[in-house]
Amino acid sequence: MSDLDIYSQSLGQGQSLVLLHGWGVNSGVWDSLITELSAKYRVTVIDLPGFGRSHKAMLKEYTLNSVSKAIAHLIPPDSILLGWSLGGLIANNIALERLASISALVTVASSPKFVSGDQWRGIQPDILQMFQQQLQADFLKTLERFIAIQAMGSASAALDIRSLVKAIGQHPIPAKEALIAGLSLLETVDLRSQLSQIKVPVLCAYGKLDTLVPKKSHSTIKNLYSNSEMYVFEQASHAPFISHPQEFISMLSRFIGSLSSLGNSDEE
């Protein structure tokens, strides 16, 4: 998969931190955090196949495994792998399949199963099906609607939407095929039974006001891991790093610092 023209960029020095974006957007969503994070860590951002500056890097089969394998070689050894929303699903799969050497995992507003059903709380199936249908007619307008939903509930929703649109708008629009395939992953993937196999430390971060990964699912998801902790942004929705960047960086710094302390205690 390494021959695909997949975009990645690394900045800074120190502990390797890799950031994976969510559906419909690109690595531009991390722009407001990069300066501060790269002052502490070696930060790598990746545009998933079909998105942003990887918009021409389309896979013959767009599956969770094929996407994971396509980007795994861009993850430096012993990285902390952070995935937001769909990116969290991909990060989980990379950890499960051991496609890259990671020292810890951070999922942000993500779920091992995004669709609700059988007493599992998530997105209503008809909503994702509606987006699938609308993508065929007007995928740009559908993308705008989905971005709006991601900020819904946040006190700073209007500002969050503008920030997301501005951040991703400076890069190429995603390939329609990637949008359709990405929605299919959100609709069909279920990793719940496998998460206990992930042995590295995990941080699950959520927005309390998130409508895509509702608050009643947060503890349930966190408990599926064998070694995890949870952080909830009380006033955030689906994009806490946009609405609460300083709180997000503080949360991440504390978690990474705790990993260093754990490593030192193990050596002793």
C-alpha positions in Angstrom: 0.0 0.0 0.0 3.0 2.3 0.4 2.9 3.2 -3.3 -0.3 5.2 -2.8 0.1 9.0 -2.8 -1.0 9.4 0.8 -0.3 12.8 2.4 1.5 13.0 5.8 3.5 15.7 7.6 5.6 15.6 10.7 6.6 18.5 12.9 8.4 18.9 16.2 10.6 16.5 18.3 10.1 14.1 21.1 7.4 11.4 21.7 5.7 10.5 18.4 2.0 11.5 18.3 0.0 10.6 15.2 -3.4 12.3 14.5 -6.1 10.7 12.3 -9.1 12.8 11.2 -12.7 11.8 10.9 -15.2 11.4 8.0 -15.6 14.1 5.4 -12.7 16.3 6.5 -8.9 16.2 6.4 -5.9 16.8 8.6 -6.6 20.5 8.5 -8.9 20.0 11.5 -5.8 19.8 13.7 -4.3 23.1 12.5 -5.2 25.0 15.7 -3.4 22.5 17.8 -0.3 21.8 15.8 1.9 24.7 17.0 1.5 23.9 20.7 1.6 20.2 20.3 4.6 20.2 18.1 6.5 22.2 20.7 6.2 19.2 23.0 5.9 16.2 20.6 6.8 14.8 17.2 3.4 15.3 15.6 2.4 13.5 12.4 -0.9 14.3 10.6 -2.2 12.0 7.9 -4.9 12.6 5.3 -6.9 9.3 5.0 -7.1 7.8 1.5 -9.6 9.8 -0.6 -9.6 12.8 1.7 -7.8 16.2 1.7 -4.4 16.0 0.0 -4.8 12.2 -0.4 -8.0 12.8 -2.5 -6.4 10.9 -5.5 -5.2 8.0 -3.4 -8.3 5.8 -3.8 -8.3 2.2 -2.8 -9.7 -0.6 -5.1 -11.6 -1.8 -2.0 -12.3 0.7 0.7 -12.5 -1.4 3.8 -11.4 -0.9 7.4 -8.4 -3.2 6.9 -7.4 -1.7 3.5 -7.5 1.9 4.9 -5.6 0.8 8.0 -2.9 -1.0 6.0 -2.6 2.0 3.6 -1.6 4.4 6.3 0.2 2.0 8.8 3.6 2.6 7.3 3.3 6.3 8.0 3.1 5.7 11.8 6.5 5.9 13.4 7.5 3.2 15.9 6.2 3.5 19.5 3.7 6.2 18.5 0.7 7.4 20.5 -2.0 7.0 18.0 -5.0 9.4 18.2 -8.1 9.0 16.1 -11.2 11.2 16.0 -14.6 9.8 15.1 -14.0 7.5 12.0 -10.3 8.0 12.7 -10.8 6.4 16.1 -12.3 3.3 14.4 -9.3 3.1 12.1 -6.9 3.6 15.1 -8.6 0.8 17.0 -8.2 -1.5 14.0 -4.5 -0.7 13.6 -4.0 -1.5 17.2 -6.0 -4.7 17.0 -4.2 -5.9 13.8 -0.8 -4.8 15.1 -0.2 -3.0 11.8 2.1 -0.5 13.5 4.0 -0.3 16.8 2.0 2.0 19.1 2.6 2.7 22.8 -0.8 4.1 23.5 -4.2 4.8 21.9 -6.4 7.8 22.2 -10.0 7.8 20.7 -11.9 11.1 20.5 -15.7 11.1 20.1 -15.4 7.7 18.6 -17.2 4.3 19.0 -16.4 0.7 18.0 -20.0 0.7 16.6 -21.5 4.0 15.5 -25.0 2.8 14.7 -27.6 2.2 17.4 -29.4 -1.1 17.8 -30.0 -4.0 20.2 -29.9 -1.6 23.2 -26.6 -0.1 21.9 -26.7 3.7 21.7 -25.4 5.5 18.7 -26.5 7.1 15.4 -30.0 6.1 14.2 -29.5 3.9 11.1 -31.9 5.9 9.0 -29.8 9.0 9.5 -26.7 7.4 7.9 -28.9 5.9 5.2 -30.3 9.4 4.4 -26.8 10.7 4.1 -25.9 7.9 1.7 -28.8 8.8 -0.5 -28.1 12.5 -0.3 -24.4 12.0 -1.3 -25.6 10.7 -4.6 -27.5 13.9 -5.3 -25.4 16.7 -3.8 -22.4 15.5 -1.9 -21.0 19.0 -1.1 -24.3 20.0 0.6 -24.4 16.7 2.4 -20.9 17.2 3.7 -21.9 20.6 5.0 -24.9 19.1 6.8 -22.7 16.5 8.5 -20.2 19.1 9.7 -23.1 21.0 11.2 -24.3 17.9 13.1 -20.8 17.4 14.5 -21.1 20.8 16.3 -24.7 20.4 17.4 -25.3 20.9 21.1 -22.1 22.8 21.7 -22.5 26.3 23.2 -20.1 27.5 20.5 -21.7 25.5 17.7 -21.7 28.3 15.1 -18.1 29.2 15.8 -17.1 25.5 15.8 -18.8 25.0 12.3 -16.9 28.0 10.9 -13.7 26.7 12.3 -14.2 23.3 10.8 -15.2 24.6 7.4 -12.2 27.0 7.4 -9.7 24.4 8.5 -10.7 21.8 5.9 -11.6 24.2 3.1 -8.0 25.1 2.4 -7.4 21.6 1.0 -9.0 19.5 -1.8 -12.5 18.3 -1.3 -12.8 14.5 -0.7 -13.4 12.0 -3.4 -17.1 11.1 -3.6 -16.2 7.4 -3.6 -14.3 7.9 -0.3 -17.2 9.7 1.3 -19.6 6.9 0.3 -17.2 4.2 1.5 -16.5 6.0 4.7 -20.2 6.3 5.6 -20.5 2.6 4.9 -17.7 1.9 7.5 -19.6 4.0 10.0 -22.8 2.1 9.2 -21.4 -1.5 9.3 -18.3 -1.9 11.4 -18.6 -3.4 14.9 -15.4 -3.9 16.9 -17.0 -4.2 20.3 -16.1 -7.8 20.9 -12.4 -7.2 20.0 -11.5 -4.1 22.0 -10.4 -6.1 25.1 -7.5 -7.5 23.0 -5.9 -4.0 22.9 -3.3 -4.1 25.7 -1.7 -0.7 25.4 -3.1 2.1 27.6 -6.2 3.8 26.1 -7.7 7.2 26.7 -11.4 7.6 25.6 -12.3 11.2 25.2 -15.9 12.4 24.7 -18.1 15.5 24.4 -21.0 15.3 26.9 -23.2 17.1 24.3 -22.3 14.8 21.4 -25.3 13.5 19.4 -23.3 11.1 17.3 -21.6 9.3 20.2 -24.2 9.9 23.0 -23.2 10.3 26.6 -25.0 7.1 27.7 -22.6 5.1 25.6 -19.4 6.6 27.0 -18.8 4.4 30.0 -20.0 1.3 28.1 -17.4 1.9 25.4 -14.6 2.7 27.9 -15.2 -0.5 29.7 -14.8 -2.6 26.6 -11.0 -2.0 26.8 -8.8 -3.9 29.2 -6.7 -0.9 30.1 -8.5 2.4 29.7 -9.4 5.7 31.2 -12.1 8.3 30.2 -12.3 12.0 29.9 -15.5 13.9 29.2 -15.6 17.5 28.0 -18.7 18.8 29.8 -19.6 21.6 27.3 -18.3 20.0 24.1 -20.1 18.1 21.3 -18.4 15.9 18.6 -15.3 18.0 18.1 -13.9 18.9 21.6 -10.5 19.8 20.1 -12.2 22.6 18.1 -14.5 24.0 20.8 -12.1 23.5 23.8 -8.5 23.4 22.4 -6.7 24.3 25.6 -8.6 21.7 27.6 -8.0 19.2 24.9 -4.2 19.8 24.9 -4.1 19.7 28.7 -6.0 16.4 28.8 -3.6 14.9 26.2 -0.5 16.2 28.0 -1.6 14.7 31.3 -2.2 11.3 29.6 1.1 11.3 27.8 2.8 12.4 31.0 1.2 9.5 32.9 2.6 7.1 30.3 6.1 8.4 31.0 5.6 8.0 34.7 4.3 4.4 34.2 7.4 3.6 32.1 9.7 4.9 34.8 8.0 2.9 37.5 8.2 -0.2 35.4 12.0 0.3 35.1 12.4 0.6 38.8 
